[in-house]
């Protein structure tokens, strides 16, 4: 009888283990499905926030340009991340209207991004593609387009400083 009870216990524990593994696998499957279902929406919301942050920084640089009596280069001071005593200065090129612009430089839009955002052209480990849209009419200035490979993009108009809302192109 002892052998039979041990056999029953092994069968119960085996059945319990199979049930637990099946339950965990189904929960993991549900989580992964939900994550991938929401990933595009998370990317869109995050990139929209990035565009707003870009716009705010461009506006702050222009405000500094007004306070500094409209020079060609604006000196922006930022506190070092480790303490409030040390500051880091950066000189940013602006056009005659005070908007960030590296005036006909070959990598104008990349330089604008680095000056404004201060980091690499990546978002959530995805590269940001930079395209400078040149206009044949000289009265309309060029536009910098920052976009993700998933289709989200926003534009920065060099002449007016306007940053467009994020557009999604599929």
Secondary structure as a PSIPRED ss2 file (coil, helix, strand):
# PSIPRED VFORMAT (PSIPRED V4.0)

   1 X C   1.000  0.000  0.000
   2 X H   0.000  1.000  0.000
   3 X H   0.000  1.000  0.000
   4 X H   0.000  1.000  0.000
   5 X H   0.000  1.000  0.000
   6 X H   0.000  1.000  0.000
   7 X H   0.000  1.000  0.000
   8 X H   0.000  1.000  0.000
   9 X H   0.000  1.000  0.000
  10 X H   0.000  1.000  0.000
  11 X H   0.000  1.000  0.000
  12 X H   0.000  1.000  0.000
  13 X H   0.000  1.000  0.000
  14 X H   0.000  1.000  0.000
  15 X H   0.000  1.000  0.000
  16 X H   0.000  1.000  0.000
  17 X H   0.000  1.000  0.000
  18 X H   0.000  1.000  0.000
  19 X H   0.000  1.000  0.000
  20 X H   0.000  1.000  0.000
  21 X H   0.000  1.000  0.000
  22 X H   0.000  1.000  0.000
  23 X H   0.000  1.000  0.000
  24 X H   0.000  1.000  0.000
  25 X H   0.000  1.000  0.000
  26 X H   0.000  1.000  0.000
  27 X H   0.000  1.000  0.000
  28 X H   0.000  1.000  0.000
  29 X H   0.000  1.000  0.000
  30 X H   0.000  1.000  0.000
  31 X H   0.000  1.000  0.000
  32 X H   0.000  1.000  0.000
  33 X H   0.000  1.000  0.000
  34 X H   0.000  1.000  0.000
  35 X H   0.000  1.000  0.000
  36 X H   0.000  1.000  0.000
  37 X H   0.000  1.000  0.000
  38 X H   0.000  1.000  0.000
  39 X H   0.000  1.000  0.000
  40 X H   0.000  1.000  0.000
  41 X H   0.000  1.000  0.000
  42 X H   0.000  1.000  0.000
  43 X H   0.000  1.000  0.000
  44 X H   0.000  1.000  0.000
  45 X H   0.000  1.000  0.000
  46 X H   0.000  1.000  0.000
  47 X H   0.000  1.000  0.000
  48 X H   0.000  1.000  0.000
  49 X H   0.000  1.000  0.000
  50 X H   0.000  1.000  0.000
  51 X H   0.000  1.000  0.000
  52 X H   0.000  1.000  0.000
  53 X H   0.000  1.000  0.000
  54 X H   0.000  1.000  0.000
  55 X H   0.000  1.000  0.000
  56 X H   0.000  1.000  0.000
  57 X H   0.000  1.000  0.000
  58 X H   0.000  1.000  0.000
  59 X H   0.000  1.000  0.000
  60 X H   0.000  1.000  0.000
  61 X H   0.000  1.000  0.000
  62 X H   0.000  1.000  0.000
  63 X H   0.000  1.000  0.000
  64 X H   0.000  1.000  0.000
  65 X H   0.000  1.000  0.000
  66 X H   0.000  1.000  0.000
  67 X H   0.000  1.000  0.000
  68 X C   1.000  0.000  0.000
  69 X C   1.000  0.000  0.000
  70 X C   1.000  0.000  0.000
  71 X C   1.000  0.000  0.000
  72 X C   1.000  0.000  0.000
  73 X E   0.000  0.000  1.000
  74 X E   0.000  0.000  1.000
  75 X E   0.000  0.000  1.000
  76 X E   0.000  0.000  1.000
  77 X E   0.000  0.000  1.000
  78 X E   0.000  0.000  1.000
  79 X E   0.000  0.000  1.000
  80 X C   1.000  0.000  0.000
  81 X C   1.000  0.000  0.000
  82 X C   1.000  0.000  0.000
  83 X C   1.000  0.000  0.000
  84 X C   1.000  0.000  0.000
  85 X C   1.000  0.000  0.000
  86 X C   1.000  0.000  0.000
  87 X E   0.000  0.000  1.000
  88 X E   0.000  0.000  1.000
  89 X E   0.000  0.000  1.000
  90 X E   0.000  0.000  1.000
  91 X E   0.000  0.000  1.000
  92 X E   0.000  0.000  1.000
  93 X E   0.000  0.000  1.000
  94 X E   0.000  0.000  1.000
  95 X C   1.000  0.000  0.000
  96 X C   1.000  0.000  0.000
  97 X C   1.000  0.000  0.000
  98 X C   1.000  0.000  0.000
  99 X C   1.000  0.000  0.000
 100 X E   0.000  0.000  1.000
 101 X C   1.000  0.000  0.000
 102 X C   1.000  0.000  0.000
 103 X C   1.000  0.000  0.000
 104 X C   1.000  0.000  0.000
 105 X C   1.000  0.000  0.000
 106 X C   1.000  0.000  0.000
 107 X C   1.000  0.000  0.000
 108 X H   0.000  1.000  0.000
 109 X H   0.000  1.000  0.000
 110 X H   0.000  1.000  0.000
 111 X H   0.000  1.000  0.000
 112 X H   0.000  1.000  0.000
 113 X H   0.000  1.000  0.000
 114 X H   0.000  1.000  0.000
 115 X H   0.000  1.000  0.000
 116 X H   0.000  1.000  0.000
 117 X H   0.000  1.000  0.000
 118 X C   1.000  0.000  0.000
 119 X C   1.000  0.000  0.000
 120 X C   1.000  0.000  0.000
 121 X C   1.000  0.000  0.000
 122 X E   0.000  0.000  1.000
 123 X E   0.000  0.000  1.000
 124 X C   1.000  0.000  0.000
 125 X C   1.000  0.000  0.000
 126 X E   0.000  0.000  1.000
 127 X E   0.000  0.000  1.000
 128 X C   1.000  0.000  0.000
 129 X E   0.000  0.000  1.000
 130 X E   0.000  0.000  1.000
 131 X E   0.000  0.000  1.000
 132 X E   0.000  0.000  1.000
 133 X E   0.000  0.000  1.000
 134 X C   1.000  0.000  0.000
 135 X C   1.000  0.000  0.000
 136 X C   1.000  0.000  0.000
 137 X C   1.000  0.000  0.000
 138 X C   1.000  0.000  0.000
 139 X C   1.000  0.000  0.000
 140 X C   1.000  0.000  0.000
 141 X C   1.000  0.000  0.000
 142 X C   1.000  0.000  0.000
 143 X E   0.000  0.000  1.000
 144 X E   0.000  0.000  1.000
 145 X E   0.000  0.000  1.000
 146 X E   0.000  0.000  1.000
 147 X E   0.000  0.000  1.000
 148 X C   1.000  0.000  0.000
 149 X C   1.000  0.000  0.000
 150 X C   1.000  0.000  0.000
 151 X C   1.000  0.000  0.000
 152 X E   0.000  0.000  1.000
 153 X E   0.000  0.000  1.000
 154 X E   0.000  0.000  1.000
 155 X E   0.000  0.000  1.000
 156 X E   0.000  0.000  1.000
 157 X E   0.000  0.000  1.000
 158 X C   1.000  0.000  0.000
 159 X C   1.000  0.000  0.000
 160 X C   1.000  0.000  0.000
 161 X C   1.000  0.000  0.000
 162 X C   1.000  0.000  0.000
 163 X E   0.000  0.000  1.000
 164 X C   1.000  0.000  0.000
 165 X C   1.000  0.000  0.000
 166 X C   1.000  0.000  0.000
 167 X E   0.000  0.000  1.000
 168 X E   0.000  0.000  1.000
 169 X C   1.000  0.000  0.000
 170 X C   1.000  0.000  0.000
